[in-house]
Every structure is written in structure tokens, then in C-alpha cells.
């Protein structure tokens, strides 16, 4: 779900070749995003889930799968924190 959202954004908005995602070792750096492109991609996630990701640059050395897992963890933590407030 989150992976598809990010992948679709990168293909449709940032112009990333969809075949790149066939490589399980795909690095975020190999997506050829500049720092603004990375931040814009993360804005999409932030807008959907209603929180800010603290340091987008930590994702650059990760693989795409690691980045998605890290963002998913942040989303879950935010969701749990919101649920605990209510």
C-alpha cells in the first residue's frame, strides 16, 4: 500500500522508470532524485498521514525497500500516537 503509493508518485510525478523497481537492491540514490524531489515525494506521504518526517536525507543511502520500511514505521508510530491521544 505505502510502497505502491510511493512508487506511483515516483513514476507518475518524478518520471522514474518503473522497471527500476524490479531490482530488489535499488538504492534511493539510484532514483536520480535531487533533494527537492525527495522532499516532494515525502510531502505526499506526510499529506496523506498528517505528520512531518523529521530528516528526509536519512533515506538517501538506503535501498528503496529500506526507505519504504522506515517510512512505514514512522507512519505506524504516528498512527499509534494519535490513537493514544483519543
PyMOL commands that set and color helices and strands:
alter all, ss='L'
color gray80, all
select helices_A, chain A and resi 2-12+18-22+28-31+35-49+56-59+64-85
alter helices_A, ss='H'
color red, helices_A
deselect
rebuild
show_as cartoon
